[in-house]
């Protein structure tokens, strides 16, 4: 009878993984980390400053109350991550995936989340100030009641998202996709809405400024005098 062959390196990497990995410690401040697997790490209440993660995985990691300062997460996978109560100050999450991530009570201050995707993520309640959500995919996301005033959502996919009672005053919504978006009670006054398809939008109870009202009327065939 032949002896069983030892597992290959690939099998060791892709084989089943279970349980937390508390032995993996956070990197030092200012470190550059590329292509590492941090799945199921336990970094609750950790503080990271100036760390760059490129193409790293954080599947099902426990990062509750995490604090990041001027960190960069570039093309990272954060599927199922626990980020409840976390605070991010001047950090960037670029083209990251937050599938089924728990982000309730997260704080984003001066952050860039451009190109990131949030399918099935729990986003509210959250606090976000002066942050850039351009080119994000927030399809079906529940952001109801959030203060998103002055935020940038340029070309963001907000299809079927719940933005009811949101404060979007002064926001940049240029060329964002709003098909099926729930907007009842939202405040859009002063928001930039160039390239928005107003057709089919239910604006019941939505606050608009004069320019937006004209755009909406023209989109529905009205002849508005200059």
Backbone as CSV, one residue per row, in Angstrom:
resi,resn,N_x,N_y,N_z,CA_x,CA_y,CA_z,C_x,C_y,C_z
1,UNK,0.846,-1.194,0.000,0.000,0.000,0.000,0.882,1.246,0.000
2,UNK,0.606,2.182,-0.941,1.433,3.381,-1.044,1.161,4.338,0.095
3,UNK,2.256,4.981,0.529,2.109,6.013,1.544,1.429,7.221,0.924
4,UNK,0.518,7.905,1.674,-0.137,9.104,1.123,0.876,10.193,0.858
5,UNK,0.703,10.877,-0.258,1.614,11.957,-0.608,1.388,13.158,0.303
6,UNK,2.453,13.870,0.651,2.280,15.086,1.466,1.554,16.142,0.656
7,UNK,0.843,17.022,1.312,0.128,18.080,0.586,1.101,19.010,-0.099
8,UNK,0.708,19.485,-1.259,1.540,20.449,-1.968,1.393,21.814,-1.319
9,UNK,2.274,22.730,-1.709,2.193,24.088,-1.167,0.855,24.722,-1.514
10,UNK,0.382,24.459,-2.768,-0.900,25.045,-3.165,-2.037,24.502,-2.308
11,UNK,-2.015,23.190,-2.016,-3.060,22.604,-1.177,-3.033,23.188,0.221
12,UNK,-1.829,23.467,0.712,-1.733,24.061,2.047,-2.335,25.460,2.043
13,UNK,-2.157,26.189,0.935,-2.661,27.558,0.861,-4.169,27.586,0.692
14,UNK,-4.683,26.684,-0.171,-6.099,26.753,-0.525,-6.968,25.770,0.235
15,UNK,-6.393,24.983,1.113,-7.172,24.006,1.865,-8.093,24.669,2.862
16,UNK,-8.938,23.876,3.544,-9.902,24.448,4.480,-9.227,25.147,5.639
17,UNK,-9.805,26.284,6.022,-9.258,27.062,7.131,-10.367,27.318,8.120
18,UNK,-10.119,27.023,9.332,-11.165,27.186,10.324,-10.566,27.828,11.580
19,UNK,-11.419,28.565,12.279,-11.018,29.138,13.550,-10.200,30.407,13.401
20,UNK,-10.131,31.196,14.467,-9.379,32.455,14.433,-7.880,32.228,14.339
21,UNK,-7.182,33.283,14.004,-5.720,33.219,13.879,-5.095,34.338,14.708
22,UNK,-5.203,34.243,16.031,-4.710,35.340,16.875,-3.199,35.493,16.858
23,UNK,-2.483,34.493,16.320,-1.026,34.564,16.322,-0.492,35.553,15.292
24,UNK,-1.327,35.959,14.324,-0.890,36.929,13.327,-1.015,38.332,13.901
25,UNK,0.105,38.979,14.096,0.109,40.289,14.725,-0.015,41.391,13.670
26,UNK,-0.541,42.549,14.044,-0.628,43.672,13.100,0.759,44.159,12.712
27,UNK,0.905,44.709,11.503,2.207,45.246,11.086,2.558,46.512,11.845
28,UNK,3.832,46.844,11.811,4.307,48.065,12.457,3.827,49.287,11.677
29,UNK,3.775,50.422,12.369,3.386,51.668,11.711,4.315,51.958,10.537
30,UNK,3.711,52.401,9.426,4.497,52.759,8.249,4.890,51.595,7.368
31,UNK,4.460,50.379,7.702,4.855,49.199,6.930,4.127,49.136,5.595
32,UNK,4.753,48.475,4.598,4.139,48.169,3.313,3.952,46.657,3.242
33,UNK,2.707,46.234,3.074,2.390,44.808,3.077,1.686,44.477,1.765
34,UNK,2.139,43.447,1.077,1.563,43.108,-0.221,1.260,41.610,-0.309
35,UNK,0.027,41.304,-0.737,-0.349,39.931,-1.043,-0.432,39.003,0.147
36,UNK,-0.593,39.530,1.349,-0.650,38.678,2.539,-2.087,38.251,2.844
37,UNK,-2.185,37.100,3.519,-3.492,36.565,3.903,-3.686,36.783,5.399
38,UNK,-4.637,37.708,5.729,-4.954,37.991,7.127,-6.360,37.492,7.477
39,UNK,-6.805,36.446,6.811,-8.142,35.904,7.079,-8.263,35.506,8.544
40,UNK,-9.371,35.918,9.153,-9.761,35.534,10.519,-8.786,36.017,11.597
41,UNK,-8.012,37.044,11.308,-7.174,37.611,12.362,-8.061,38.292,13.401
42,UNK,-7.549,38.460,14.591,-8.262,39.150,15.663,-7.469,40.393,16.051
43,UNK,-7.836,41.503,15.425,-7.140,42.766,15.674,-8.098,43.780,16.295
44,UNK,-9.003,43.335,17.119,-9.934,44.253,17.774,-9.157,45.289,18.588
45,UNK,-9.650,46.561,18.537,-9.061,47.676,19.281,-7.617,47.980,18.876
46,UNK,-7.212,47.513,17.703,-5.870,47.809,17.195,-5.833,49.202,16.575
47,UNK,-4.672,49.865,16.640,-4.472,51.149,15.973,-3.373,50.987,14.932
48,UNK,-3.679,51.376,13.695,-2.725,51.297,12.594,-2.476,52.698,12.049
49,UNK,-1.211,53.046,11.851,-0.866,54.366,11.338,0.082,54.230,10.155
50,UNK,-0.324,54.800,9.017,0.557,54.856,7.854,0.883,53.522,7.226
51,UNK,0.061,52.512,7.446,0.318,51.185,6.880,-0.343,51.079,5.507
52,UNK,0.343,50.474,4.544,-0.214,50.230,3.216,-0.382,48.735,2.998
53,UNK,-1.620,48.321,2.706,-1.922,46.932,2.381,-2.303,46.874,0.898
54,UNK,-1.605,46.083,0.116,-1.918,45.939,-1.302,-2.283,44.491,-1.597
55,UNK,-3.471,44.293,-2.162,-3.958,42.968,-2.559,-3.885,41.965,-1.414
56,UNK,-4.274,42.388,-0.233,-4.317,41.510,0.934,-5.746,41.026,1.181
57,UNK,-5.873,39.915,1.901,-7.186,39.359,2.214,-7.430,39.435,3.722
58,UNK,-8.674,39.855,4.054,-9.086,39.955,5.452,-10.418,39.212,5.640
59,UNK,-10.590,38.082,4.971,-11.857,37.356,5.052,-12.203,37.031,6.503
60,UNK,-13.429,37.413,6.909,-13.959,37.083,8.236,-13.051,37.529,9.381
61,UNK,-12.258,38.551,9.151,-11.382,39.078,10.204,-12.205,39.844,11.244
62,UNK,-11.736,39.825,12.479,-12.378,40.560,13.557,-11.578,41.841,13.807
63,UNK,-12.138,42.962,13.332,-11.457,44.257,13.426,-12.338,45.284,14.133
64,UNK,-13.127,44.839,15.082,-14.014,45.748,15.809,-13.204,46.817,16.529
65,UNK,-13.709,48.047,16.493,-13.069,49.185,17.148,-11.676,49.483,16.603
66,UNK,-11.364,48.969,15.417,-10.085,49.274,14.772,-9.983,50.770,14.489
67,UNK,-8.780,51.323,14.633,-8.527,52.718,14.282,-7.423,52.742,13.226
68,UNK,-7.708,53.357,12.071,-6.671,53.537,11.053,-6.434,55.025,10.839
69,UNK,-5.178,55.388,10.733,-4.794,56.772,10.451,-3.873,56.791,9.238
70,UNK,-4.342,57.437,8.173,-3.555,57.598,6.943,-3.074,56.245,6.409
71,UNK,-3.909,55.235,6.527,-3.592,53.913,5.981,-4.174,53.780,4.576
72,UNK,-3.623,52.848,3.792,-4.125,52.567,2.448,-4.397,51.078,2.326
73,UNK,-5.611,50.751,1.884,-5.986,49.379,1.555,-6.274,49.379,0.058
74,UNK,-5.375,48.820,-0.721,-5.484,48.878,-2.173,-5.845,47.501,-2.723
75,UNK,-7.043,47.402,-3.347,-7.519,46.155,-3.959,-7.508,45.003,-2.955
76,UNK,-7.942,45.286,-1.739,-7.998,44.258,-0.701,-9.394,43.632,-0.633
77,UNK,-9.459,42.408,-0.134,-10.722,41.686,0.039,-11.042,41.645,1.524
78,UNK,-12.207,42.214,1.892,-12.627,42.264,3.289,-13.994,41.590,3.441
79,UNK,-14.147,40.441,2.818,-15.410,39.707,2.855,-15.723,39.237,4.272
80,UNK,-16.929,39.572,4.748,-17.354,39.105,6.057,-16.609,39.724,7.226
81,UNK,-15.861,40.785,6.987,-15.060,41.389,8.050,-15.965,42.064,9.089
82,UNK,-15.517,42.045,10.333,-16.223,42.721,11.424,-15.501,44.032,11.711
83,UNK,-16.138,45.156,11.314,-15.530,46.470,11.514,-16.434,47.385,12.323
84,UNK,-17.302,46.808,13.121,-18.206,47.604,13.928,-17.456,48.529,14.879
85,UNK,-17.883,49.799,14.918,-17.269,50.756,15.833,-15.890,51.217,15.421
86,UNK,-15.459,50.871,14.217,-14.112,51.268,13.782,-14.070,52.741,13.397
87,UNK,-12.860,53.331,13.415,-12.669,54.739,13.045,-11.534,54.823,12.040
88,UNK,-11.781,55.562,10.956,-10.807,55.670,9.874,-10.579,57.151,9.587
89,UNK,-9.358,57.584,9.796,-9.015,59.006,9.725,-8.028,59.228,8.583
90,UNK,-8.513,59.826,7.489,-7.635,60.089,6.359,-7.121,58.845,5.679
91,UNK,-7.839,57.743,5.796,-7.412,56.482,5.186,-8.079,56.287,3.835
92,UNK,-7.526,55.374,3.033,-8.056,55.103,1.696,-8.315,53.613,1.543
93,UNK,-9.504,53.294,1.041,-9.880,51.920,0.717,-10.208,51.925,-0.772
94,UNK,-9.247,51.577,-1.600,-9.339,51.753,-3.043,-9.639,50.426,-3.722
95,UNK,-10.760,50.375,-4.432,-11.154,49.167,-5.175,-11.142,47.929,-4.289
96,UNK,-11.661,48.071,-3.084,-11.751,46.945,-2.145,-13.132,46.303,-2.219
97,UNK,-13.229,45.073,-1.739,-14.512,44.374,-1.668,-14.888,44.193,-0.199
98,UNK,-16.116,44.643,0.126,-16.644,44.546,1.478,-17.886,43.651,1.487
99,UNK,-17.847,42.532,0.802,-19.003,41.641,0.742,-19.404,41.200,2.154
100,UNK,-20.669,41.419,2.497,-21.241,40.974,3.784,-20.483,41.539,4.994
101,UNK,-19.757,42.623,4.800,-19.011,43.227,5.911,-19.967,43.894,6.893
102,UNK,-19.608,43.868,8.160,-20.397,44.532,9.196,-19.669,45.823,9.576
103,UNK,-20.247,46.944,9.117,-19.603,48.246,9.265,-20.429,49.200,10.115
104,UNK,-21.346,48.657,10.914,-22.212,49.529,11.711,-21.394,50.325,12.721
105,UNK,-21.816,51.589,12.915,-21.153,52.515,13.832,-19.720,52.852,13.407
106,UNK,-19.383,52.589,12.140,-18.051,52.967,11.649,-18.007,54.477,11.408
107,UNK,-16.819,55.054,11.564,-16.601,56.473,11.329,-15.570,56.638,10.224
108,UNK,-15.930,57.429,9.205,-15.031,57.716,8.085,-14.801,59.227,8.060
109,UNK,-13.596,59.652,8.352,-13.280,61.081,8.349,-12.209,61.361,7.296
110,UNK,-12.601,62.107,6.246,-11.645,62.442,5.205,-11.081,61.235,4.497
111,UNK,-11.923,60.217,4.271,-11.459,58.972,3.663,-11.794,58.906,2.178
112,UNK,-11.066,58.055,1.462,-11.366,57.759,0.065,-11.763,56.289,-0.016
113,UNK,-12.956,56.040,-0.584,-13.424,54.665,-0.764,-13.685,54.389,-2.240
114,UNK,-12.991,55.095,-3.101,-13.268,55.060,-4.525,-13.113,53.655,-5.108
115,UNK,-14.122,53.279,-5.900,-14.082,52.001,-6.603,-14.368,50.782,-5.752
116,UNK,-14.692,50.972,-4.478,-14.950,49.818,-3.606,-16.386,49.329,-3.767
117,UNK,-16.611,48.056,-3.432,-17.924,47.435,-3.583,-18.401,46.924,-2.227
118,UNK,-19.728,47.066,-1.987,-20.296,46.756,-0.672,-21.524,45.835,-0.776
119,UNK,-21.466,44.746,-1.533,-22.658,43.892,-1.651,-22.998,43.203,-0.323
120,UNK,-24.229,43.408,0.138,-24.676,42.760,1.369,-24.058,43.304,2.629
121,UNK,-23.369,44.438,2.546,-22.706,44.997,3.732,-23.708,45.727,4.618
122,UNK,-23.453,45.692,5.923,-24.259,46.425,6.903,-23.543,47.747,7.181
123,UNK,-24.126,48.849,6.666,-23.428,50.131,6.676,-23.933,51.117,7.713
124,UNK,-25.131,50.956,8.197,-25.674,51.960,9.099,-25.970,51.352,10.461
125,UNK,-25.936,52.212,11.483,-25.616,53.642,11.403,-24.127,53.862,11.161
126,UNK,-23.816,54.975,10.518,-22.413,55.318,10.302,-22.246,56.831,10.338
127,UNK,-21.011,57.248,10.562,-20.669,58.668,10.537,-19.619,58.872,9.457
128,UNK,-19.918,59.722,8.497,-18.982,59.969,7.406,-18.894,61.473,7.173
129,UNK,-17.670,61.992,7.150,-17.467,63.423,6.907,-16.357,63.600,5.870
130,UNK,-16.619,64.487,4.900,-15.612,64.869,3.899,-14.971,63.659,3.223
131,UNK,-15.771,62.654,2.902,-15.228,61.429,2.313,-15.661,61.285,0.856
132,UNK,-14.845,60.556,0.100,-15.057,60.387,-1.335,-15.495,58.952,-1.622
133,UNK,-16.749,58.808,-2.082,-17.331,57.507,-2.404,-17.510,57.359,-3.916
134,UNK,-16.691,58.025,-4.707,-16.825,57.967,-6.162,-16.582,56.551,-6.681
135,UNK,-17.337,56.197,-7.727,-17.203,54.909,-8.407,-17.424,53.707,-7.488
136,UNK,-18.024,53.919,-6.341,-18.347,52.793,-5.469,-19.591,52.075,-5.978
137,UNK,-19.720,50.810,-5.604,-20.946,50.065,-5.877,-21.687,49.904,-4.557
138,UNK,-22.805,50.629,-4.445,-23.635,50.597,-3.238,-25.044,50.126,-3.601
139,UNK,-25.111,49.219,-4.539,-26.396,48.693,-4.995,-27.152,48.054,-3.839
140,UNK,-28.376,48.525,-3.606,-29.210,47.945,-2.569,-28.783,48.275,-1.148
141,UNK,-27.806,49.150,-0.983,-27.314,49.481,0.359,-28.333,50.309,1.132
142,UNK,-28.410,50.082,2.431,-29.288,50.867,3.304,-28.473,51.972,3.957
143,UNK,-28.665,53.191,3.468,-28.001,54.369,4.023,-29.029,55.361,4.551
144,UNK,-30.222,54.888,4.787,-31.324,55.771,5.182,-30.977,56.552,6.444
145,UNK,-31.317,57.850,6.398,-31.125,58.711,7.557,-29.702,59.180,7.779
146,UNK,-28.768,58.838,6.894,-27.372,59.228,7.092,-27.130,60.669,6.626
147,UNK,-26.213,61.323,7.283,-25.792,62.658,6.877,-24.641,62.508,5.888
148,UNK,-24.938,62.708,4.607,-23.943,62.566,3.540,-23.721,63.900,2.836
149,UNK,-23.994,64.966,3.544,-23.860,66.300,2.956,-22.406,66.564,2.569
150,UNK,-22.223,67.142,1.369,-20.894,67.497,0.908,-20.046,66.332,0.448
151,UNK,-20.591,65.130,0.433,-19.823,63.964,0.028,-19.759,63.849,-1.494
152,UNK,-18.776,63.090,-1.972,-18.621,62.860,-3.398,-19.066,61.443,-3.744
153,UNK,-20.087,61.353,-4.592,-20.582,60.073,-5.092,-20.537,60.064,-6.621
154,UNK,-19.540,60.689,-7.179,-19.436,60.805,-8.636,-19.387,59.409,-9.277
155,UNK,-20.309,59.151,-10.186,-20.409,57.890,-10.918,-20.574,56.680,-9.994
156,UNK,-21.085,56.895,-8.808,-21.361,55.770,-7.904,-22.614,55.031,-8.360
157,UNK,-22.659,53.732,-8.106,-23.827,52.924,-8.441,-24.706,52.818,-7.198
158,UNK,-25.775,53.600,-7.173,-26.711,53.632,-6.049,-28.045,52.982,-6.437
159,UNK,-28.004,52.100,-7.416,-29.206,51.407,-7.864,-29.876,50.674,-6.702
160,UNK,-31.170,50.924,-6.517,-31.972,50.246,-5.484,-31.503,50.543,-4.055
161,UNK,-30.610,51.515,-3.887,-30.163,51.876,-2.535,-31.278,52.616,-1.791
162,UNK,-31.216,52.571,-0.468,-32.200,53.260,0.378,-31.563,54.528,0.921
163,UNK,-31.952,55.667,0.330,-31.430,56.968,0.758,-32.530,57.821,1.373
164,UNK,-33.569,57.185,1.877,-34.662,57.939,2.480,-34.173,58.727,3.689
165,UNK,-34.636,59.992,3.753,-34.305,60.899,4.856,-32.810,61.219,4.937
166,UNK,-32.076,60.996,3.854,-30.646,61.334,3.849,-30.445,62.828,3.604
167,UNK,-29.426,63.383,4.230,-29.011,64.753,3.951,-27.912,64.688,2.896
168,UNK,-28.252,65.049,1.654,-27.305,65.034,0.549,-27.029,66.448,0.036
169,UNK,-27.274,67.445,0.883,-27.048,68.822,0.465,-25.580,69.030,0.105
170,UNK,-25.362,69.662,-1.045,-24.001,69.965,-1.474,-23.193,68.764,-1.915
171,UNK,-23.819,67.590,-2.035,-23.086,66.386,-2.444,-22.812,66.416,-3.946
172,UNK,-21.817,65.667,-4.381,-21.503,65.516,-5.800,-22.083,64.186,-6.270
173,UNK,-23.194,64.259,-6.994,-23.867,63.066,-7.512,-23.753,62.971,-9.032
174,UNK,-22.798,63.672,-9.612,-22.667,63.691,-11.062,-22.548,62.284,-11.641
175,UNK,-23.420,61.990,-12.587,-23.432,60.730,-13.327,-23.571,59.501,-12.434
176,UNK,-24.107,59.696,-11.253,-24.391,58.539,-10.390,-25.639,57.828,-10.902
177,UNK,-25.725,56.527,-10.625,-26.861,55.730,-11.075,-27.869,55.634,-9.934
178,UNK,-29.075,56.093,-10.199,-30.101,56.189,-9.161,-31.370,55.410,-9.526
179,UNK,-31.261,54.466,-10.441,-32.428,53.698,-10.810,-32.950,52.900,-9.620
180,UNK,-34.222,53.092,-9.305,-34.828,52.342,-8.210,-34.415,52.808,-6.831
181,UNK,-33.654,53.900,-6.758,-33.199,54.402,-5.457,-34.370,54.998,-4.682
182,UNK,-34.452,54.666,-3.395,-35.500,55.220,-2.533,-35.012,56.561,-1.992
183,UNK,-35.744,57.629,-2.301,-35.292,58.979,-1.957,-36.291,59.760,-1.116
184,UNK,-37.394,59.150,-0.752,-38.427,59.896,-0.025,-37.846,60.586,1.213
185,UNK,-38.076,61.892,1.312,-37.623,62.650,2.471,-36.172,63.093,2.408
186,UNK,-35.453,62.740,1.313,-34.045,63.148,1.195,-33.956,64.625,0.829
187,UNK,-32.832,65.238,1.170,-32.592,66.647,0.860,-31.444,66.733,-0.144
188,UNK,-31.770,67.104,-1.396,-30.769,67.183,-2.459,-30.372,68.614,-2.801
189,UNK,-30.839,69.573,-2.048,-30.577,70.956,-2.389,-29.077,71.257,-2.438
190,UNK,-28.663,71.900,-3.532,-27.258,72.259,-3.676,-26.372,71.133,-4.159
191,UNK,-26.930,69.933,-4.340,-26.133,68.803,-4.822,-25.905,68.932,-6.325
192,UNK,-24.745,68.529,-6.788,-24.446,68.520,-8.213,-25.010,67.238,-8.819
193,UNK,-25.864,67.392,-9.831,-26.575,66.235,-10.381,-26.430,66.140,-11.899
194,UNK,-25.327,66.622,-12.440,-25.109,66.540,-13.885,-25.068,65.074,-14.325
195,UNK,-25.767,64.786,-15.406,-25.749,63.431,-15.944,-26.635,62.452,-15.218
196,UNK,-27.384,62.903,-14.204,-28.312,62.011,-13.498,-29.545,61.783,-14.373
197,UNK,-29.968,60.538,-14.483,-31.167,60.212,-15.242,-32.381,60.393,-14.333
198,UNK,-33.101,61.501,-14.535,-34.222,61.820,-13.670,-35.469,61.004,-14.009
199,UNK,-35.474,60.371,-15.156,-36.661,59.624,-15.553,-36.865,58.412,-14.639
200,UNK,-38.098,58.223,-14.226,-38.419,57.067,-13.402,-38.119,57.238,-11.931
201,UNK,-37.528,58.380,-11.531,-37.246,58.601,-10.117,-38.503,59.045,-9.390
202,UNK,-38.738,58.466,-8.230,-39.860,58.900,-7.391,-39.331,59.956,-6.432
203,UNK,-39.703,61.194,-6.664,-39.200,62.303,-5.858,-40.243,62.795,-4.857
204,UNK,-41.156,61.933,-4.490,-42.162,62.301,-3.494,-41.481,62.681,-2.182
205,UNK,-41.726,63.894,-1.734,-41.163,64.345,-0.456,-39.697,64.701,-0.506
206,UNK,-39.081,64.699,-1.704,-37.655,65.033,-1.832,-37.494,66.548,-1.974
207,UNK,-36.543,67.114,-1.267,-36.277,68.546,-1.354,-35.279,68.813,-2.475
208,UNK,-35.698,69.649,-3.441,-34.863,70.010,-4.573,-34.662,71.517,-4.606
209,UNK,-33.559,71.948,-5.233,-33.400,73.379,-5.474,-33.984,73.702,-6.850
210,UNK,-33.943,74.961,-7.232,-34.590,75.386,-8.474,-33.967,74.713,-9.691
211,UNK,-32.641,74.643,-9.754,-31.982,74.056,-10.907,-32.347,72.581,-11.061
212,UNK,-32.371,71.853,-9.946,-32.745,70.442,-10.004,-34.200,70.266,-10.442
213,UNK,-35.063,71.149,-9.981,-36.466,71.080,-10.380,-36.615,71.256,-11.882
214,UNK,-35.805,72.168,-12.451,-35.834,72.386,-13.896,-35.316,71.143,-14.629
215,UNK,-34.223,70.560,-14.136,-33.685,69.348,-14.753,-34.724,68.228,-14.746
216,UNK,-35.412,68.081,-13.630,-36.424,67.041,-13.511,-37.579,67.294,-14.481
217,UNK,-38.015,68.540,-14.547,-39.125,68.879,-15.436,-38.753,68.629,-16.900
218,UNK,-37.579,69.047,-17.301,-37.144,68.845,-18.685,-36.988,67.366,-19.011
219,UNK,-36.512,66.584,-18.058,-36.366,65.143,-18.288,-37.709,64.475,-18.548
220,UNK,-38.790,65.099,-18.071,-40.118,64.547,-18.266,-40.898,65.283,-19.364
221,UNK,-40.147,66.005,-20.209,-40.759,66.583,-21.409,-41.304,67.973,-21.257
222,UNK,-41.173,68.579,-20.094,-41.683,69.925,-19.920,-40.834,70.932,-20.677
223,UNK,-41.459,71.971,-21.199,-40.761,73.054,-21.883,-40.593,74.204,-20.880
224,UNK,-39.398,74.278,-20.316,-39.148,75.270,-19.258,-38.510,76.492,-19.877
225,UNK,-39.104,77.645,-19.687,-38.555,78.884,-20.240,-37.293,79.278,-19.499
226,UNK,-36.336,79.820,-20.250,-35.091,80.289,-19.627,-35.342,81.580,-18.847
